């Protein structure tokens, strides 16, 4: 579940001078003072009967049973029969794992596998307690892993609605659709207070404002779990909520995922804690600990935060789960060995990988030796048992036997879709309207832009697949694209709506609606160097300008996971709507853009900005609490039909010195914005652009798939069969200039692992223009690398330039080729200074 796109470059000139307050942050302590933190009263009170049963169970459990409860394993790495021997506490489906290896599995498969895991967890005849396994899933905007589920707007859009009751009902609908598929626990809500909009998880944040986040946090927890004390609390009609990611994951320096929050303790409490206060008050049973650090110390290792503050001071009595393999990032730890995380206060490891038995064995040995004290072990298990008992798991039976289990008609139910459509209407923000909106539904309307008919761009990340890519409209059977919604609205009023992705038409339209925006992404791959929309691909801007140049009124509908610098696109539009990531109910967009057939207003705009909107691409942090706050549109801005406003022509100039560099070609799981990974075979064979987690040329002649190195899906594993010569290239949308790097003596540096030894030559190269291709043999370096170990090879750029490559017009800065069979995994490709680069070949 982790890592983030690679900069098409960094802003060379944006070296911001830190104010005094920020200078203090850099020297801040990572040890909390509990006396400064609030005491919180949860609406879920201790039940003496549950507490007594917890102690009975604890007394009857062996140390092996107890250690098992501390471990959660991804279903991609464990089978139900494993739980007959290893009584683990939990399973999860990661962002890229689904039942039986199919991340697009239908609801029936999810339920069947849930039954299998539950049954195996309860299968024991040794007289020790039977403790049911609990299944966690990222149902973060609906049960978004399951085809056919209702996908609601992501949090940033809900934040714009300011409708807390709506969010509560969305939480309830999500819980129902999750329980119907057999899962017990959702990793939601995210209550980050994102401060730097370059962060790839900004859309998972309700707002930059802690008060707004606090309002949503408690409402969503109550929606997911039910109100404490009510008959609908938890099972059978709800699931367990885990609030995440504790703490300040939205405050990391540079907007980097899994980064370091360099903030004072006062800011930690005032800005980043309020959502957790609200969630704990509402009875959240689980809190997920952040990957990120506070002043240099990883949260997963910070005892003062997890134990002294969250458990002892605030009074949280549920359990703490780590983020995905996060414990492996702690000093002295690996993903299979980390007693320090448990001793700091973590109660459950979230583990992905095929060595989970090693994690179990090591933790068991540490528990037996006292390295993990018995009292700490018992406290962790006590908390896990308490949550399982409170949620009714012990009495619930297998998932298919529960009240909602197998009621697949609830997945994408009409009432849930209606709720989602309402959420779309209320979450859109009108930023500009020069008299063109609302449109007449009886008019001749042109719908343009590929995003209008692309459901994945409307749903964004965490939608069937982790990154939200590699999906089609067929993967969302209960859905409506924005195009579909507009066509339906116009047809009902006797008008005409035609779709043309490129904006072409035969009959001049009365108005054009252009839908465009960010491609789907999730954490890590969504991190950006600045807020410029699509610097490598200006096709949307060209489309807007073309239509406006033809004197056609243009309505821009912008899909994004954050505010972005779109001054040029806004200038080329007569009306501009920030729709964020609306989900599967595209008809909600049409509801607001059009009048009623009788000319009245059907639905006015209600959304107001939950994040300040930048006027420059380098305004990634817009904090209205500090001097110098100067956004294009401030927090809370939003026009309506009743309250119009005009936007003057905006400055389209980039800041001085903000030209991009391209030092990172591939890393942390992705390439720069607008780049593609392309597979090539023999010259007459069509190339294959890789758009998802896998790709291939003609079946299996040459294949690539995502694999893990440091974190999930941060590397690409290539497999050559040797049946055809084949190569992989990373290609920018437009030629890039590497003459500066070549003159500076930089090298092309590749980190790789040999999976299968090569049977033929291996070459590393670059391409300039359309045809000039220069390669350098690296066969000896690859053959010398031990199988399974990570290695580095570096080729000086002068080797390519010396062979006639035009370094000012590079169209592929990375080519990896072989005519033979080979398995090679690549984790990082960059330009820079290298120790011991290969010599340039002679000749």
N, C-alpha and C positions, 0 to 999 in steps of 0.2 A: 504493500500500500504506500509506497513512498518514493519520491525524488523529483527533481524539477528542471524545466527545460533549460536549455542551455542557451546562453545568451547568444543572439546573433552578434552580440558584443556588448560591451559595457559603455556607458556614457563616459567618453574620455575627459570631458570638461566638468562633469558635475561632481566636484569635490567640495561638498558642503561644509562650511565651517560650523563646528558644533557650538551651540550656546553653552553657557556655564552650567545649566542644569544637566545637559547631556554629558558634559565633561565629568560631572559628579557620578553619573550613572556608571561610567566605565570603571570607576574605582569602587563600585558598590559591593556590599557583602552578599554572599549567597546563603547566609544563615539567618533564618527568620526569628523575629522576636514575637513569640505567641501572644504576649500581652497586648500587642497592637491590633490583633485580629478579633473579629466579632464572635460571639457565641450564638449559634443558630438553633432554633427549635423546629424540628421536623414535625409535620403533621402525622407521621407514622411513629407511633409510640411502641415501646417494647411490650410485647405480649408475654406475660410470665409463662404461659403454656408453651409457647415457641421456645423461649429461653431454656426451659427445663428440658425440652426435647433435644435442643442443640447439645446440651451437656451430656445427655444420655447417649446420643450418637457419638459424640467426641470420645467418651469414655470407652466405647465399644470398638472404636476404630484402631487399627494397627498404624504404625508409623508409615507403612507403605500406602495404606489407604489415605492417610492425611497428605502425604506428599503428592499423591495423584490428584487431589483436589486443587492443588496449586497450579496445575498445568492445563492450558487450553491449546489445542492443536488444530491446524487447518485441515479441512476434509480432503484437500488435495494430497495430504501426506499420511492419512490414517484411514483404516478400514473399520467398519463396525465390529468385526470379530476381535480387533485389538482390545476393545474395551472389556472383553470377557476376562482378559488377563490383567490389563492395566486399567485400574479404575480411575480414569482421569476425570477431572471436574467439569471440563467443558470442551466443546468443539466450536469451530467457526468456519464460515466460508469467507475466504479472502476476496479481495476485489476482482481477482481473476480466476476464481475457482467455483465450480458448480457441481451438482450431484453427478457422480459417475463420469467425471471428467468433462462434462458438458456445461459451459457457463451460460448456455441458452436453454437449459433444461426446462420442460414444462412444469407447472405446479405439482402434478401428480408425482413426478420424480423427486421433488424436494420433500414432499410428505413421506414418500416411501423410504427415503434414506433417513429421515428423522425418526421414523418408527424403528428402523434397523439399529441406529445408534442407541436409542432409548432402551430397546429390548436387550441389547448387549450389555449396557451399563447396569441393568438390573439382574443380570444373570450371574448369580453366585450361590454356592451351596455350602460355604464354609462357616455360616453362622454369623459372620460380621455384617454390619449394616449395608443395606442396599441404598445407594445414594444415586439418584437420577442425574444423568448428564444434562447440561444446559447448553443450548445451541445459540451462539451469537452471530448476528448478521448486520451488515451496513445498510439497513433500511432507513436512509437518511432523508429522502424526499418521496416517500412512498416505499412500498416493498420493491425497490428499484432493481433488484437482481432477477426478478421473475417476469418473464414475458407475459404481457397482458395486464400487469399491475397498473394502477393509477399512479402516474408520476406528477407530483405537485411542483410548483415553482420552488427553486432552490431558496435557501434562507435569505439571501440578499434581496430577493424580490418580496418575500414575505415581510421582511423588515420595512420595505417601502410602504406596505399596506398599513402598518401600525395596528393591525387588527389582531389582538391577542386571542380573542375568542375564536376567530377563524383558525388560527394556528392550533388551538386546543382541539378543534374538530378534525383538523388534518392529522394531528397526532393519533386521535382515536381511529380514524379511517386507516391509517398506516398500520396500527396495531392489529386491527381486524384482518387486513389483507396478509399480514405477516403470520398471524396465528393460523389462518386458513391453510397456509403452505407448510406449517409444522414447526416454525422457528419460535424460540422462547424469549429472545432478548435482542434488542436493536441497539447498535452503537450510535445513539442519538439522544438528545440534541447536541450539536456543536454550539458552544456558547463563547467562542473566541470573539474578542473585540479587536478586529483587524485594524491595524494602524498604518500599515504600509501596503498599498494596493497592488504592489508588484507580487505579493504572496499569491501562490497558485490556489490557495484555499479561501481567498477572500469571499467567494460566493457562498461558502459554508457559514459565513458570519452574518448575523442579522443586521449588524450596524457597527459603525465606528464609535457609537455612543453607548456607554455602559448601561444607562437607564433603559434604553430600548432593548438591549440584550437581556437585561434582567426581566423585563416584562414578558418577553417571549419564552425564556427558559422555563419558568415555573408552569406556564400555560401548556407548553409542549410536553413536559414531563407528566402533567396530570392527564393530558390527552392520551399519551402512550400507556400509562399505567392505570389510569382511572384515579378518581379522587380518593385519598386515604379515608378509610372508614365507610366507604360506600360499598354496595354489593358488587359493583363492577371493578373493584380494585384488583388489579392483576388477573391471574387466571380465574375463569376461563375466557373472559372477553377482552383481555388486554395482554400485553407482554411487558417484560422488564426493560426499563430505560437505563442507559448509561450516559452520563453527561461527560462531555470531553472538550478539549484535552487539557487537563489540569497541569500547569497554569500558565497563562500569558503566551500561548502559542501564536497569537496574532500580533505579538510585539517584537518578533525577532529582527535583528539588525539586517538591513538590506532586503527585507521581505523574503528571506530564505526559509524554506521549509526545513524543519528540524534544526533551526538555528539557535541563536543565543539572544535572550531578551535582556538587554542591558538597561534595566530600569530600577528605580529605587523601590524599597519595600512599600513606601506610601503609595506609589503609583500602582504597584502590584495589587494592593488592597482596593484602592479607589476605582481603578479602571478595569482591572481584569478579574476581580473576584465577584462582583455583583451577580453575574449570571449563576454562579455556583451557590450563592446564598439562596437565591430564588429556587434553584433546583433542589437543594437540600431541604428547604422548607416544604416543597411540594412532595418530598418523599423519594427522590431518586435513589435507587438501590445500589447503583454501581457508578463509579467514576473512573474514567480512563485517564491514565497519566500521560502527559505529553512526551513526545520525543525530544522536545526542545530543552534548552538550558535556561537557568536564571543566573546571570552574572558569572558564567563560566562553569556552572555545576549542572549536570543533567538532572532534570526533575525526577527521573526514575531512581536517582541515587540520593535525593535530598531528603534526609530523615527529618530535618527541621520543618520542611513543608508538608511532607506526607503524614508523618506521625504526630509531631509536636503541634502543628497547626490544624491540619484537616481532621484528623481523628480525635486528638485530645482536646484541642481548643474549640474548633467549630462544632465538633460532636457528631461527625458523620459516622454512622455505625453499619453501613453497608460494606462492600469490598472494593478494592482498587485493582484494576487490571492494567497491564502495560499496553502500550501500542505495539504494533507489529514488529516483533524481534527487537524492540527498543532496548531491552536489557543488555543485548550484545554490544551496544555502543558504550557501556560504562567502562571506566578504567579497570583493567585487570579481569574483565569479563569476556566471555564469548557467548554466543546464543545458546550454547549447551551447558554453560557453567557460570552462574552468577548469584552466589549467595548474598552479595552486598545489596542487591535490589530487594530481596525479601527482608533483609535486616533493616533496610531503610523504611519499610512500611508497605511495599508492594505485596498484594495478596495472591495475585494470579499472573503467571507468565502468559503472554500471547505469543505462540510459537508457530513459525512456518519453516518447514524443512524436513528432510527425511531422517534427521538424527534426534528426534524427540525422545527416543528411549535413552539417549545419552544424557539429555537434560534431566529426565526422571532419575536415572541412576546417580548422577552427580548430586542432585538435590537430596536424594535419599541418603547418600553417604554423608552429606553435610548435616542433615538432620540427626543422623545417628551419632555423629562425632561431637555434636554440640556447636559446630560452626554456625549453624542456624539454631538458635536457642529453642528449647522445647516450648517455652512460653510464647515466643514469636510464631512458631509453627501453629500452635493451638489457636492463637488469636486470628491468624489468617484463615484457618479452616472454620473456626467458629463464625466468622463473618460470612464466608461462602455458604455455610449451612443455613445461617439465618436468612439469607436472601432466598435460597431455594425453598425453605419452609414458608416464608412469607408469601412467596409467589405461588404456592400451592402445587409445586412440582411433585412432591412426594405422593400426593393423592390423585394427581391428574390422569395418570395412566399414559399410554403411548399417545403421541400427538394425533393420530387419526381417530382416536376414541374421544377426544375432547369436544367441547361444545361447538367450536368453530372449525376443527380439523376436517379438511376435505370439502368444505363448503366453497368450492372454487368459483361459484357464481358471485361470491363476495369480492373476488379479485377483479378489479375493473368494474365494480358494480355501478349502475347508473347514478345512484346517489353520491358515490365518491367522485365520479367524473363531473357531476354538477358542482360539487364542492371545489374541485380543482379549477373548473372554468371560472367560478367566482373569484378564486385566488388569483388567476391570471388577470382578470379585469381590475382587481384592486391593487395589484403590484406594479402595474406599468406606470411610468412617470413621463408626463409630457414636458419636454424641455424647450420646444420651439413650435410655434404655430402661426404662420403668416397668413391666416385666413382660409386655409385649405381644408381643415378639419372642423366639424365632422363631415365625412363624405356622404353623398347621396347613394343609397344602395341601388337605385334605379339607373345609375350612370354606367358608362362603359369604362371598366376598371382594368388596368394592366397590372398584373402581379409579376414582379421581377426579382432576380437574385436567387441563387441556388438554395439559400437557407430557407426560403419560403416553403420548399417542399422536402426539406431535410429534417426529419424528426429528431435526429441525434443532435443537431445544432440547437434545437429548442430545449432538449432535455439536459445537455451538457454531460459532465462527468458523473460517475456513479450511476450509470443508466445501462442496465443489462451487463455491460462490461465495466471494468474499473475506470478506464479513462473515458468511457462513453463513445469510443470509436469501434470500428470493425463491426458495425451493426447496420441493419437496413430497416426500412419501414415495416417489413414483415415481422421483425422482432418486437414490434409494439402493436399487437393486434387490437387492443382497445385504445385507440389514439386518433387524433385528428391533427394534421399539420396546419400551419398557419394558412397555407394556400387553400386547403380543403375548407377551413372555416370561412375564409373570405368568399370563396365560390358559392358556398351554401347560403351565406347571408345575401349575396347579390342576386342569386337565382330566385330566392324566395320573394324578392321585391320586384322581379321582372327586369332586372338589369343584366349586364353582360360582364363577365369576368374571364379574362384569358391569361394563361400563364406562359411566360417566356423568360427563361433564366437569364438570357443576355439582353433583355429589354427590347427585342425586335417586335415589330407589329405590322399588320397590314392596314388595319383601320385605326386612325388616330384615337387614342384613349382620352377620356375626360380627365383622368388622373392616374398616376402610377404609384403603387406601393412597392417599395424596394426593401426586401428583407435580407439582412447581411449581419455578419458578426464573427465572433471568435469561434474557431473550431473547438470541439469538445476536448477537455483535459481534466485531470484530477491533480491531486497533490504531487509535488515535485516537478512533474512535467508542465505544470501551469505557472511556475515561477518565471518572472520576466525581468529584463534589465531596465525597462522603463514602461511608460504607459501608452506608447504610440500604438495605435491599432494597425496591425498587419503591415509592418514596415517593408516586408519582402513581397507583398502582393497588393497592388493598388487597383485591382479590377473592380472592387465595389465602388471606389471613388470615381473611377472612369465611367461606370454605369450611371451613377447619379448625375455626373456632369453631362453625360450624353443626353439624358432625358430632360434635364433642366435647360440644356442648350436648345432643345426642340420646343421650348416654351410649354412643356407639359408640367402641371402641378405635381410635385414629388413629395411623397410621404415616406420618410425613412423609418424603418423599424429595426432597431439595433439590438442584437442578442449578444450579451456579454456577461461574464462572471464578475465584473468590477467596472467602476467608472474608467473611462479611457479618453485619451487625447484624440478627439475626432473633429477638430475644428474645421478641417477641409470638408469632411463629409457633411457637417452641419451647414456649412456655407452653401453646399450644393443641394440642399433640401429646403423645401418650403415648410415642412413640419418634421419634427424629429422626436421619436418616441424611444425611450430606454425601456425595453421589455425584459431585460436581464435574461434569465433562463426559465421560460414559462412552463416547461414540462410538456405533457402529452395532450393538453386541451387547447389546441391552436385557435379554436373558435372564440375563446375569450378575447383574443386580440381584435377580431372583427367586431365583437360586441361593442367595443369602445370607439373604434375608428368610424363607424357608420351611424348615421341618424336612423330613426325609425322610419318606416315606409310613409307615415303621415307627416314627416318632417320634424317631429319632436326628438329630444335627446333620449336615446335608449339607456345609455350608461355613460356618465361623465367620468373623467379621470379622477381617481382618488389617491393614487400613490404620490408620495413625496420622498425625496432622496434620503436614504438611510446612510449614504456615504457622500461626502463632498465631491464635486465633479471638477477635474483639473482643467485649467486653461493652458497649461504647458505639459509636455510629455515628461518633464522631470519633477512634477509635483506629486510624488508618490505618497508623501505624508502631508496631509492637510489637517492640522489640529487647531480647531477653533478656540481651544483653551489658551493658545499661545500667540504672541505677537507675530505679525506677518502673515496671518491667515488671509489668503487671497485666491479663492477658488473662482472658477468660471460660474458655477452654480453652487450656492452654499448648502450645507446640510439642511434638510427640510424644504428645499425648493421643489416646486411642482406646479405647473399651470393646470387650469381646468377650462372647460368651455365657458363657465360662468366667470372665470378670472383669467383672461388672456394676458399675454405679454409678448413683447417682441425681443428678438436677439439681434444685435448689430452684427455687421460683418466681422468675423473673428480672424485673429492673426494666425496665419498658417505657417509661419517661419519656425524652423527648428532652432533651438538655442545654439548660440555660437559654440563651436567645438564639440557638438554632440554627434559627430559622425561615428558610425558604428565600426567596431573592429570585429574580427571573426576568429578569435583565438581558440574558441571551442567549437569543434565540428560535431562531436557526439560525446555525451557524458551524462551521468545521473539519469540515464534512461531515455534521453531525447536529443533532438537536434534543434538548431535555431528556428524561430518562427518562419514559416513559409518554406522550409526545406523538406526534401523527400528522401527516403531510402528507396533506391531503385535497383532491381535485379536485372542483369543482362545476360543473355546467352550468346550463341553464335550470331553473326551479324544479321542474318535473315529472320531471326526469331524475335517476336514482339517482346518489348521490355515489360516488366511488372513493377508497378508502384506499390509499395507496401503501405497500407493505410491503417492496419491494426496490429495486433500482437503477433501475427504470423503472416507469411507470404511465401510464394513458390513460383517457379517457372515450370509450366507444363506438368502439373502434378507434383512429382517429387524429384525432378531433374536437378533442381537447385532450390534449397529451402532456407528459411530463416524463422526463428521464433524468439520470443522474449524469455530471458532466464534471469535468475537472481545472482548477484555477486555480493555487493555490500547491503543491498536492500532489494525490495521486490521489483522485478522486471527492469533492472537498471542496465542490462547487457543484452546483446544480440548474439545468438548462436547460429552460425551459418553451417550448412551441410552441403558439400559438393559430392555428387555421386560419381563423377568422372565420366559420365555418359556424354556430356557436352562440356566444352570450355565455358566457364561462367564467371561473372564478377558482380560485386556489390559496390554501389556508389552512393555517397551522400551528395545531393545536388541542391544548391540554393535556387530560389525562384528566379534570380537574375545573376549575371556574372558578378564576382566579387574581386576586389583588388588586394592581392597579397604581396605586392611589390615592396611594401614597407617591411613586412616580416622577412622576406627573402633577403633584402639589403641588410637587415639586422642580424643575419646569421641564424635565423630560427630553423627548426626542424619540424617535420610532420612526425608526431609521436603517437604511437598506438600501444595500448595495453591490451593483451590478448591471453587466451588460454588455449592450448592444444587439446582438443577432445579426441580426435582421431588423426594419427600421423599422416602427412601428405604423401600421395603416391606420385606426384608430379611437381613441377615448379610452382612457386608461390611468388606473387608479384604485388608490390605496393605502388600506387601511381596517382596521377592527377590528370585532369583534362582541362584544356583551355579552348575557348570558342566552341565550335560545333564538332570539330574532328580531331584536333591535336591532342594526342594521348601519349604521355610519357610514363613509363613504368621502370621500377627499380627492383631487381630480384632480392627477395628476402628469404629464399628457400633455406639457406644454411641456418639462419637465426631461428626459423620456425622448427626445423628438424632438431636443432640442439636444445630446444625448450622441453623440459620434462612434462609429460602428460599430466594434466590436472592442475598444474601450477601456473600462477599468473606471471607473465613476463612483459617486458617492454622493448619495443623496437623503435628506433628513430632514424629518419632519413632526412638529411639537410635539404632545405628547399632549393639550394643552389644546384643540387643534383638534377632537379626538374628544369630549373631555369637554364642550366647549361646545355640541356638537350633541346632547347628551342621553345619551351613552354612560355606562353605570354602570361606572366604572373599578374598582370593588371586585369586579365579577363578570365578568371578561373571559373569554370562551369561545374567542376567536380573536384573539390579539394581532397577527396579520398576515393581511391579505387583499390579494391582487394580482389585479386583474380587468381584463378588456377584452372588448368585444363584437366587436372586429375581429381581423385577422390580425396576428401579431407573434411575434418570437423574442426572449426575454429570459432571461438567465442570472443567477441570484442566488447570491452566495457568502457573504454575512453579513447577518443581521438581528439588531439588538440595540436596547436602550433605553439612553439616556445623553445626556450633554451634546453638542450639535452646533453647529458653526460654520455660520452662514448657513442656518438651516433655512427651509423654505418658509413663507410667510405663510399664516395660516388663511384659507380662502376666505370671502368675505363672504356674508351671508345665512343 
